[in-house]
């Protein structure tokens, strides 16, 4: 092997090790000791220690005490991701209006693989601790956000979600492909999705899709809260109106922003 090829392989291996350490963190593991980082990454202790030290120098990780956490440099870069920058900026005013009308949590999500990535969330002073934070993932099959997107997605996307497993989160969760297909047909017909305590007991959600300038579904927004407060007949019209306005704003922004060549 030539020195150039060996150097390339070493760098690729270093990136894989760094990715393994970053993957060890999630919404429920925001800070990790060295031992837990070794356990969750599956890498040797010496490798974790050496790689983590270099990642701290780069700002990818931070270690203010005995525990490691994600570094501020990655937070700075996350703001440049198109889904956070373009989509969030276009939709945020309508999320704020929707929150003012609903007086309970509103969320913006996109389909990432077979799960929903929470891109934005407004909770005010009445946060729901069982809900994922921005950057967290929720199941697509049993969430309003997920079904609002899947109802307009292609068959391959829906099939991938089904193949990943329709895990039961509560006694109300839809867990079969046929039941999900029927529900998605209803969602498309009425224009909004309803999750009635399928993801979390006592919590319901009404969501509607956001489309891009090509007419393809790109995201969804929702109102989520205690079931008594999230009544579809009262909430759904406001959710649909906000999603329609957000779609127009996002489509206009996509046309206006110069695309990189």
N, C-alpha and C positions, 0 to 999 in steps of 0.2 A: 504494500500500500504506500502511495506517495505521501510526502509530508502534507501536501495540500488536502488530500482526501482524508488523512488522519485528523487534521485540524478541523475539517468540516464535520466529521463524525463526532469529535469531541464537543463541538459547539451544539450540534443537534441533540446529543445526549444531555448536555447541560440544560437545554431548553425543556426537554422532557422531564427532567428532575424538578426543574422550577415549576412546571405545570402540575406535577404530582403534588407538590407542596401547596400550591394555590388551590387545587381541587380538594384539599383536606379541610378547607374552611367552607362553612355554609351558614345559613341563618341561625342555626342552633349551635354552631361551633365557631363563634366569632373570635375567640382567643384560645390558644392551645399551648400547653407546655411542650417541651421537647419530646417527652415520652409519648404524649398524645399525637404529636405531629408525626413521629416515627410510626406509630400504630396506624394512623389514618392514611398515611401516604404509602405505606408498604415498603419504604426505602430503609437501608441500613442506617443506624444511628449516626455513624461518622459522616455518611453522605448527607444526611439531613442537616447536621450541624454545620458542615462546610458550605452547603448550598444556601442554607438560610442566612448565614453570615454575609455571603455575597449579595443576596437579595436585599438585606438590610442596607448595605452600602448603596445599592441602586435605588432605594426607596420603595421597593416592591413589598417589603415586609417591614414591620416595626416591632420593637421589643423593649417597651418602657420598663418592664419589670422582669418577672420570671416567665411570662407568657408572650408568645408571638401573636401578631395580628396583621391584617392587611395594611400595607403602607399607603401613605397619602398620595404618592406618585400615581398609583393605579386609580385612585379616586379622581385625580385631576384628568387623567386620560379618558376615564369613563364618560366624561361630559362631551367628548368628541365623537362618540359612537353615534351614527346617524339616527338610530331608534330613540336615543335619549335627546339628541340635539334637535333634529328636524321635527320628528313626530311630537315630542313632548312640547316644544315651543308652540307648535301649531294648535295643539289640543288643550293645553293647560287653561286658557281662559274659559273654555266650555266646561272643563272639570270644576273650575271654581264656581261658575254659575250654577252648575248642577248641585254642588255641595251646599250652596246657599239656599237652594230650593228644597233639597231633601233633608238637610240637617243630620246626615249620617254619612258614613265613609263612602267615598267615591274612588274608583281605581281605573287605571289604564293598563292594558296588558297586550302582549303580542305572543304569537305561537312560536316557541323556540324548540324545534324538534317535535316532541310529543307532549310537551308541557307548556303552560302559560308562564311567561316571564312578566312579573309585575314591574312596569316601567315608571309609573307614578301613582301616588296615593295621597289623598287628603282626608285626614281623620279629625282634625280639630282637637278639642279637649276630651272627646269621648272615643278614644282609640279602642279598637277591639283586639285584645292581645292574641287571640287565636288566629288572626289573619297574618299572612306573610308580609314582610316589609318590602320596600322597593329593592329590586334585585333578587328577590326570592321567587321560587317556583311553586305553582299550584297545579293540580291535575286538570287536564283539559276536559275530560269526559263528564266530570261532575261539578263543574263550575260554570256560572253564567258567562264569564268572559270566554271560557273555552268553547262552549256551545254556540255562542254568538259568532265566533270565528269559524268553527267547523261546519256550521250550517251552510256557509258559502265557499268552503274549501273544496278542493278536488277530491275525488274518491281515494286516490293514493294517500293523501294526507290523513283522511279519516281512517283508512285501513291501518296506517302506521300507528295511530293512537290506539286502535283496538288491539293490534298485535302487541303493543307494549303492556297491555293488561288493564282491565277496568276494575281497579281495586275498590273494594267496598269501604267507604269512609264512615258511613252512618247507615242505619236501617233503610233509609230512603234512597241510597245511591243506586243509580242505574249501572248494572254490571254485565249486561249482555249486548252483543252487537246489534241484534234486532231491535231491542228497546231503545238503544241510542239512535239508530237510524230513524225510528218513528219520531223520536223527540226532535231530531234535527230537522225533519220535514215540517213539524209544527212550528219550530223556530223560524224557519224561512218563510212560512206562510204568513205569520203574524208580525214578523220583523223584529222580534226581541226574544231573548232567552230568559228562562226563569229557573233558578236553582233554589228549591225549597228544602233547606236543611240537608242537602246531599253531601256537602263538603265538611260542614261543622254543625253539630246539633244546636238548634235554636237560632241559627243564622241563615238568612235568605238573601238572594241576590237577583237583581234584574239587570240585564246587560243588552247592549245593541252594538252592531258592527260598525267599523270605520273603514271606508273604502279609499283607495288611492285614485290618481287621475286616470288609470287604465280601467277602473271599475272592479279591480280585484280587492278582496278583503285583506286588510293589512294589520288591523288591530281591533280592539273592542274597549268600550268603557262601561262602567257599571256603578250601581248603587248597591251597597252591601250593609247589612245591619241586622238587628234583632228582627225576627220574623213578624212580630206585631207592628213594627215600624215600616217594613218593606212590603207594602201591599201592591201587587201588580197593577190593579185598576187605577191606582193613584200615581204610582211611580213610573210605570212604563211609558206614558206619553212624554214625560219630561226627559227620560233616558233616550228615547228615539229622537226627539228634537235635538238634544245635545249631540248625539252621534251624527245626525245628518249635517248639522252645522260644522262639526269637527271634520267631517269628510270633505266638505267644501273648502274649509280653510287649509287642510293638509294638501288637497289636490292643487289648490292655487299656489301654495308654497313650493310644491314639487315642480310646477311649471316655471316658477319665477327664479328658483335657485339654479345658477349655472352648474351643470354636471361636469365632473372631471373627465378629461379625455383619457 
